[in-house]
Amino acid sequence: MGIVLIILIVLGAIFLFSIMGSVIDLLIALAVWAVIGWAAGKLVRGQGYGALGNILLGLVGGVVGGILFGLIGWSSVGLIGSILSGVVGGVIVVYAARLLGR
């Protein structure tokens, strides 16, 4: 009985740590997307788009920037590279939305 309890505790701890790692990764991704959206907003209009707007702009900008950087043969390495490509993509997304909205 004692060994079964120890195995269950170990498996539970492994499961908990795997969930916590995923939650922390998600929180870090949300923070990075918020920074990307805020920076793109500051560059384009002098202010951010609010917390949710910054996160969404950062997410879309990161995807657009990553695709564009890949097309021209650049790779965004590390956190700073990802933020840089995301900001470039975010600025492009804001300008494209402005052009389509006219």
Residue pairs with C-beta under 8 A, 6 or more apart in sequence:
30 55
32 58
32 62
32 79
32 82
32 83
32 86
33 54
33 55
33 56
33 57
33 58
33 59
33 62
33 86
34 51
34 54
34 55
34 58
35 54
35 58
35 83
36 54
36 57
36 58
36 61
36 62
36 83
36 86
36 87
36 90
37 48
37 49
37 53
37 54
37 55
37 56
37 57
37 58
37 59
37 61
37 90
38 48
38 49
38 54
38 58
39 83
39 87
39 90
40 57
40 58
40 61
40 86
40 87
40 90
40 91
40 93
40 94
41 47
41 48
41 49
41 53
41 54
41 57
41 90
41 94
42 48
43 87
43 91
44 91
44 94
44 95
45 94
48 54
49 57
57 90
57 93
57 94
58 86
58 90
60 89
60 90
60 93
61 86
61 87
61 88
61 89
61 90
61 91
61 92
61 93
62 82
62 85
62 86
62 89
62 90
63 89
64 89
64 90
64 92
64 93
65 76
65 84
65 85
65 86
65 87
65 88
65 89
65 90
65 92
66 76
66 82
66 85
66 86
66 89
67 89
68 85
68 88
68 89
68 92
69 75
69 76
69 85
69 88
74 85
75 81
76 82
76 84
76 85
